[in-house]
Amino acid sequence: MKKSFAFWVLLGMASGAAYGQSSVKLYGLIDEGVNYNSNAGGKRLYNLSSGELQGSRWGLRGTEDLGGGLAALFVLENGFDVNTGKLGQGGLEFGRQAYVGLSSPYGTATFGRQYDSVVDYLGPLEVGDQWGGYIAAHPSDSDNFNNTNRTNNAIKYTSPTLAGFTFGGVYALSGIAGSVGRNQIWSLGAGYSNGPVVAGVGYLNVRNPNTSFYGAGGTVAPVTGGVPGSNFGASPVISGYASARSLQVIGTGAAYTFGAATLGATYSNTQFRNLGDPTSGPVPAGGIGGTATFNNVEVNFKYQITPALVAGAAYVYTKNDGADGSSGAKYHQVSVGADYFLSKRTDVYLVATYQKASGTDSTGKEAVASINQLTPSTSNHQTAVRLGIRHKF
């Protein structure tokens, strides 16, 4: 009996070797800290919040070698709030990422809930994805550089790296019977990384963004039977544009490292097109039409003071041109921060952002400061400070 058992164990091991090696990895991080908001709806606010520098998460990542350079892969990644234990991304179980695919020497194809090409190739070049977190991102993250929105039903291709170059694209199916174009999303991007130079370009096109993109966190507003609700949130920077029939983002960025210092810059042009479509989102009282445009320019700098300590500063200028061709709002934003690594897996950080607004915002009112993902100010200026700790596992 013992000999028979040993035989089957050895046979199973041999079979596993014949079909190649496989692995599954559990990973994640917890980001927690104390925030100060100088004007949250007219009052000062001190609070704890989860996931500022990076969203708190846990995930499973797996691969299986299929032989001949071909491998199967998957990622399931959950977002959560440390303070309450609730799920992130609108309550989705795997709201951050969920996909399966195949990789080969000719590239990787994946299918599921994924990041668009703007996030892949331009996100790492803006300060919000480096040491600043979401409070240092562009106002309301209108260009999605900071990955506020994910893409559902996505087919994605990523090329192998060739002499420092890589490229890719995403196409998201509408999932609506009889309407191929509605809720459709597609994006393209390319990047270059060689020595001290890193650069990227990206393009994103979204149909009915209120439901397909801003609603992709699990709170999709209805698209039939009356006017849909708004998934654009409370930020007056973009909330008035929920009725856009389409969204377009064009962006570019680059960074150069010299010694311990890195200087970077990004630019994006975001257009909320064909405003006033009641089947996409709520139309403001009095109506709205045309195209609203945002131009974001960012300059960022960081310096590796010691192997364990990095400090940085960034300036963001955002100009919104109103849908009727009139001058819209302007936002000036300055961020500074420092990040100290206690170990390879644990660091503490301090980030501060100041924003000043002027002009007329998306709601047609006098613009107020509205730092990304925070309660808007009641005045034209706002300051946010974050002291946090991040642990990776």
C-alpha positions as CSV (number, residue, x, y, z in Angstrom):
1,M,0.0,0.0,0.0
2,K,2.8,2.4,0.9
3,K,4.7,1.5,-2.3
4,S,1.5,2.2,-4.3
5,F,1.0,5.6,-2.7
6,A,4.6,6.6,-3.3
7,F,4.3,5.6,-7.0
8,W,1.3,7.9,-7.5
9,V,3.0,10.8,-5.7
10,L,6.0,10.4,-8.0
11,L,3.8,10.1,-11.1
12,G,2.0,13.3,-10.1
13,M,5.3,15.2,-9.7
14,A,6.5,13.9,-13.1
15,S,3.3,15.0,-14.7
16,G,3.6,18.5,-13.3
17,A,7.1,18.7,-14.7
18,A,6.0,17.6,-18.1
19,Y,3.4,20.4,-18.3
20,G,5.8,23.1,-17.0
21,Q,6.1,25.0,-13.8
22,S,3.4,27.1,-12.3
23,S,3.3,29.6,-9.4
24,V,0.8,31.7,-7.5
25,K,1.9,34.7,-5.4
26,L,-0.1,36.5,-2.7
27,Y,0.9,40.2,-2.5
28,G,-0.4,43.5,-1.3
29,L,0.1,46.8,0.6
30,I,-1.5,48.8,3.3
31,D,-1.3,52.6,3.2
32,E,-2.7,54.5,6.1
33,G,-2.3,58.0,7.5
34,V,-3.6,61.3,9.0
35,N,-4.9,64.0,6.7
36,Y,-5.4,67.8,7.2
37,N,-7.7,69.7,4.9
38,S,-7.7,73.5,5.4
39,N,-11.2,74.0,3.9
40,A,-13.5,71.0,3.6
41,G,-16.8,72.6,2.7
42,G,-16.0,75.6,4.8
43,K,-14.4,73.8,7.8
44,R,-11.1,72.5,8.7
45,L,-10.9,68.7,8.7
46,Y,-8.6,66.2,10.4
47,N,-9.2,62.6,9.6
48,L,-7.6,59.1,8.9
49,S,-7.8,57.8,5.4
50,S,-6.6,54.7,3.6
51,G,-4.6,54.5,0.4
52,E,-3.3,58.0,-0.4
53,L,0.2,57.3,-1.8
54,Q,-1.0,54.0,-3.1
55,G,-4.4,52.3,-2.8
56,S,-4.5,49.7,-0.1
57,R,-4.9,46.3,-1.7
58,W,-4.2,42.5,-1.7
59,G,-4.0,40.3,-4.8
60,L,-3.2,37.0,-6.3
61,R,-0.8,36.8,-9.3
62,G,-0.1,33.5,-11.1
63,T,1.7,32.1,-14.1
64,E,2.0,28.7,-15.7
65,D,4.7,27.8,-18.2
66,L,3.1,26.2,-21.2
67,G,6.3,25.5,-23.0
68,G,7.8,27.0,-26.2
69,G,8.0,30.5,-24.6
70,L,4.2,30.5,-24.0
71,A,2.8,31.1,-20.5
72,A,-0.6,31.6,-19.0
73,L,-1.1,34.3,-16.4
74,F,-3.8,35.9,-14.2
75,V,-4.2,38.7,-11.7
76,L,-7.0,39.2,-9.2
77,E,-6.5,42.4,-7.2
78,N,-8.8,43.7,-4.4
79,G,-8.9,47.3,-3.1
80,F,-10.1,48.0,0.5
81,D,-10.3,50.7,3.2
82,V,-8.2,50.1,6.2
83,N,-10.3,52.2,8.5
84,T,-13.6,50.5,7.8
85,G,-12.7,47.3,6.1
86,K,-15.1,48.0,3.3
87,L,-14.3,47.2,-0.3
88,G,-12.9,49.9,-2.6
89,Q,-13.9,50.7,-6.2
90,G,-17.6,50.9,-5.5
91,G,-17.7,47.6,-3.6
92,L,-16.3,45.4,-6.3
93,E,-14.5,42.3,-4.9
94,F,-11.6,42.6,-7.4
95,G,-12.1,46.2,-8.3
96,R,-8.5,47.2,-8.9
97,Q,-7.7,44.5,-11.6
98,A,-9.1,41.2,-12.7
99,Y,-7.7,39.5,-15.9
100,V,-6.4,36.4,-17.5
101,G,-4.2,36.0,-20.5
102,L,-1.2,34.6,-22.4
103,S,2.3,35.8,-22.8
104,S,4.8,34.9,-25.5
105,P,8.0,36.3,-27.1
106,Y,5.7,38.3,-29.3
107,G,3.9,40.1,-26.5
108,T,1.1,39.6,-24.0
109,A,-2.7,39.5,-24.5
110,T,-5.0,39.8,-21.5
111,F,-8.7,39.9,-21.0
112,G,-10.8,41.4,-18.2
113,R,-10.8,44.6,-16.0
114,Q,-7.6,46.4,-16.7
115,Y,-5.7,49.8,-16.9
116,D,-5.8,51.8,-20.1
117,S,-2.7,52.8,-22.1
118,V,-2.6,56.4,-20.6
119,V,-2.2,54.9,-17.2
120,D,0.4,52.4,-18.3
121,Y,2.7,54.7,-20.2
122,L,2.1,58.2,-18.6
123,G,1.0,57.4,-15.1
124,P,4.5,56.6,-13.8
125,L,5.7,60.0,-15.1
126,E,3.3,62.2,-13.1
127,V,3.9,63.1,-9.5
128,G,0.8,61.4,-8.2
129,D,2.1,58.0,-9.1
130,Q,5.5,58.7,-7.6
131,W,5.8,60.3,-4.2
132,G,2.7,62.5,-4.2
133,G,-0.3,60.3,-4.1
134,Y,-3.8,61.3,-5.2
135,I,-3.7,64.7,-3.5
136,A,-0.8,65.7,-5.8
137,A,-2.6,64.5,-9.0
138,H,-4.1,66.8,-11.6
139,P,-7.4,68.4,-10.5
140,S,-10.1,65.7,-10.5
141,D,-7.6,63.5,-12.4
142,S,-9.4,64.7,-15.6
143,D,-6.8,62.9,-17.8
144,N,-6.8,59.7,-15.7
145,F,-3.0,59.8,-15.2
146,N,-3.6,58.8,-11.6
147,N,-5.8,55.8,-12.5
148,T,-9.0,57.0,-11.0
149,N,-11.0,54.9,-13.5
150,R,-10.5,51.4,-14.8
151,T,-11.7,49.7,-18.0
152,N,-14.1,46.9,-17.9
153,N,-14.6,44.2,-20.6
154,A,-11.1,45.0,-21.9
155,I,-8.9,43.2,-24.4
156,K,-5.3,44.3,-24.0
157,Y,-2.0,43.8,-25.9
158,T,1.4,44.7,-24.6
159,S,4.5,44.3,-26.8
160,P,7.9,42.9,-25.6
161,T,10.5,45.5,-25.0
162,L,12.6,46.2,-28.1
163,A,15.7,48.4,-27.6
164,G,14.0,50.2,-24.8
165,F,10.7,50.7,-26.6
166,T,7.4,49.1,-25.8
167,F,3.8,49.8,-27.0
168,G,0.3,48.5,-26.4
169,G,-3.4,49.1,-26.8
170,V,-6.7,48.4,-25.1
171,Y,-10.2,47.8,-26.6
172,A,-13.2,47.5,-24.3
173,L,-16.4,46.0,-25.7
174,S,-19.6,47.8,-25.1
175,G,-21.5,44.8,-23.8
176,I,-24.8,46.3,-24.9
177,A,-27.0,44.3,-27.4
178,G,-27.5,46.2,-30.7
179,S,-25.1,49.0,-29.8
180,V,-21.5,48.3,-30.6
181,G,-20.4,51.9,-30.1
182,R,-22.1,52.8,-26.9
183,N,-19.8,52.5,-23.8
184,Q,-16.9,51.6,-26.1
185,I,-13.4,52.4,-24.8
186,W,-10.1,52.2,-26.7
187,S,-6.6,53.4,-26.0
188,L,-3.1,53.3,-27.4
189,G,0.3,54.1,-25.9
190,A,4.1,53.7,-26.2
191,G,7.0,54.1,-23.9
192,Y,10.8,54.4,-24.0
193,S,13.2,53.6,-21.1
194,N,16.9,53.6,-21.6
195,G,19.5,54.7,-19.1
196,P,18.6,58.1,-17.7
197,V,15.7,58.8,-20.2
198,V,12.1,57.7,-19.7
199,A,9.3,58.9,-22.0
200,G,5.8,58.0,-23.0
201,V,2.8,58.9,-25.1
202,G,-0.9,57.9,-24.8
203,Y,-4.3,58.3,-26.3
204,L,-7.7,57.4,-24.8
205,N,-11.1,57.5,-26.3
206,V,-14.2,56.8,-24.2
207,R,-17.9,56.7,-25.4
208,N,-20.5,57.7,-22.8
209,P,-17.9,58.2,-20.1
210,N,-20.4,58.7,-17.3
211,T,-21.5,55.1,-17.5
212,S,-18.6,53.3,-19.2
213,F,-15.7,54.9,-17.4
214,Y,-16.7,56.9,-14.4
215,G,-19.3,54.3,-13.6
216,A,-16.9,51.4,-13.9
217,G,-16.3,51.3,-10.1
218,G,-19.5,49.3,-9.6
219,T,-22.0,52.2,-9.5
220,V,-22.9,52.4,-13.1
221,A,-25.9,54.8,-13.6
222,P,-28.8,53.5,-15.7
223,V,-28.7,54.1,-19.5
224,T,-32.3,53.6,-20.3
225,G,-35.6,54.7,-18.8
226,G,-35.0,58.4,-18.1
227,V,-32.0,60.6,-17.4
228,P,-29.0,58.7,-15.9
229,G,-27.5,59.7,-12.6
230,S,-24.0,61.2,-12.4
231,N,-20.9,59.1,-11.6
232,F,-18.6,62.2,-11.9
233,G,-18.5,62.8,-8.2
234,A,-18.8,66.1,-6.3
235,S,-15.7,67.9,-7.6
236,P,-16.9,71.0,-9.5
237,V,-13.8,70.8,-11.7
238,I,-15.5,68.2,-13.9
239,S,-18.9,67.4,-12.4
240,G,-20.8,69.6,-14.8
241,Y,-19.6,67.5,-17.8
242,A,-21.4,64.2,-17.0
243,S,-23.6,64.6,-20.1
244,A,-20.6,64.2,-22.5
245,R,-21.2,61.7,-25.3
246,S,-17.4,61.0,-25.5
247,L,-14.1,61.7,-23.7
248,Q,-10.8,62.1,-25.4
249,V,-7.3,62.3,-23.8
250,I,-4.0,62.9,-25.5
251,G,-0.9,63.0,-23.4
252,T,2.9,62.9,-23.4
253,G,5.6,63.0,-20.7
254,A,9.3,62.4,-20.1
255,A,11.8,62.3,-17.3
256,Y,15.6,62.6,-17.2
257,T,17.8,61.4,-14.3
258,F,21.2,63.0,-13.6
259,G,23.0,61.7,-10.6
260,A,20.6,61.6,-7.6
261,A,18.1,64.0,-9.2
262,T,15.2,63.4,-11.7
263,L,13.5,66.1,-13.6
264,G,10.2,65.3,-15.3
265,A,7.3,66.9,-17.2
266,T,3.9,65.8,-18.5
267,Y,1.3,67.4,-20.7
268,S,-2.3,66.3,-21.4
269,N,-5.3,67.6,-23.5
270,T,-8.6,66.3,-22.2
271,Q,-11.9,66.9,-24.1
272,F,-15.4,66.3,-22.9
273,R,-17.2,66.2,-26.3
274,N,-20.8,66.6,-27.4
275,L,-22.1,67.8,-24.0
276,G,-25.8,67.8,-23.4
277,D,-26.6,64.1,-24.2
278,P,-29.3,63.1,-21.7
279,T,-28.7,59.4,-22.4
280,S,-25.1,59.7,-21.1
281,G,-25.7,61.8,-18.0
282,P,-27.6,64.6,-16.3
283,V,-27.8,67.8,-18.3
284,P,-27.3,71.0,-16.1
285,A,-30.3,73.3,-15.8
286,G,-30.3,75.7,-18.7
287,G,-28.7,73.2,-21.0
288,I,-25.1,72.7,-22.2
289,G,-23.5,71.8,-25.5
290,G,-20.2,71.8,-27.4
291,T,-16.9,70.6,-26.1
292,A,-15.1,71.4,-22.8
293,T,-11.3,71.2,-22.8
294,F,-8.7,70.8,-20.1
295,N,-5.0,71.4,-20.6
296,N,-2.7,70.0,-17.8
297,V,1.0,70.9,-17.6
298,E,3.1,69.4,-14.9
299,V,6.8,69.9,-13.9
300,N,8.1,67.6,-11.2
301,F,11.5,67.1,-9.5
302,K,12.8,64.5,-7.0
303,Y,16.1,64.0,-5.3
304,Q,17.5,60.9,-3.7
305,I,19.0,62.4,-0.6
306,T,20.2,59.1,0.8
307,P,19.4,55.5,-0.3
308,A,16.5,55.6,2.2
309,L,15.2,59.1,1.7
310,V,13.7,60.9,-1.3
311,A,12.2,64.4,-1.5
312,G,10.4,66.1,-4.3
313,A,8.4,69.1,-5.5
314,A,5.9,69.6,-8.3
315,Y,3.9,72.3,-10.0
316,V,0.7,71.7,-12.0
317,Y,-1.1,74.2,-14.2
318,T,-4.6,73.4,-15.4
319,K,-6.7,75.5,-17.7
320,N,-10.3,74.6,-18.5
321,D,-11.9,76.1,-21.6
322,G,-15.7,76.2,-21.3
323,A,-18.0,74.3,-23.6
324,D,-19.4,77.5,-25.1
325,G,-15.9,78.8,-26.0
326,S,-15.7,81.1,-23.1
327,S,-12.8,81.2,-20.6
328,G,-13.3,78.6,-17.9
329,A,-11.4,77.9,-14.7
330,K,-7.7,78.0,-14.0
331,Y,-6.0,75.9,-11.3
332,H,-2.5,76.5,-9.9
333,Q,-1.2,73.6,-7.7
334,V,2.1,73.1,-5.8
335,S,3.1,69.9,-4.0
336,V,6.1,69.0,-1.9
337,G,6.9,65.7,-0.2
338,A,9.4,63.3,1.4
339,D,9.4,59.6,1.7
340,Y,11.7,57.7,4.1
341,F,12.2,53.9,3.9
342,L,12.5,52.2,7.2
343,S,13.1,48.9,5.3
344,K,12.5,47.5,1.8
345,R,8.9,46.9,2.7
346,T,7.9,49.8,5.0
347,D,8.2,53.5,4.6
348,V,6.8,56.7,6.1
349,Y,5.9,59.8,4.1
350,L,4.8,63.4,4.3
351,V,3.0,65.2,1.4
352,A,1.5,68.7,1.2
353,T,-0.5,70.2,-1.6
354,Y,-1.7,73.8,-2.1
355,Q,-4.2,74.7,-4.9
356,K,-5.6,78.1,-6.0
357,A,-8.5,78.4,-8.4
358,S,-9.9,81.3,-10.5
359,G,-12.5,81.8,-13.3
360,T,-15.7,79.8,-13.9
361,D,-15.9,76.0,-13.2
362,S,-17.8,73.2,-15.0
363,T,-21.0,74.0,-13.0
364,G,-21.1,77.6,-14.3
365,K,-20.1,79.0,-10.9
366,E,-17.1,80.9,-9.6
367,A,-14.3,78.3,-9.3
368,V,-13.3,77.0,-5.9
369,A,-10.2,75.0,-5.0
370,S,-10.8,71.3,-5.2
371,I,-7.8,69.1,-4.6
372,N,-8.2,65.6,-6.1
373,Q,-10.5,63.3,-4.1
374,L,-11.0,65.7,-1.2
375,T,-14.1,67.7,-0.2
376,P,-14.0,70.9,-2.2
377,S,-13.2,74.2,-0.6
378,T,-15.7,77.1,-0.3
379,S,-13.0,79.6,-1.3
380,N,-10.5,79.8,-4.2
381,H,-7.7,78.2,-2.2
382,Q,-7.1,74.9,-0.3
383,T,-4.3,73.1,1.5
384,A,-4.0,69.4,2.2
385,V,-1.3,67.7,4.3
386,R,-0.8,63.9,4.6
387,L,1.4,62.0,7.1
388,G,1.3,58.3,6.3
389,I,2.8,54.9,6.5
390,R,2.9,52.2,3.8
391,H,3.7,48.5,4.3
392,K,4.1,46.1,1.4
393,F,3.8,42.3,1.7
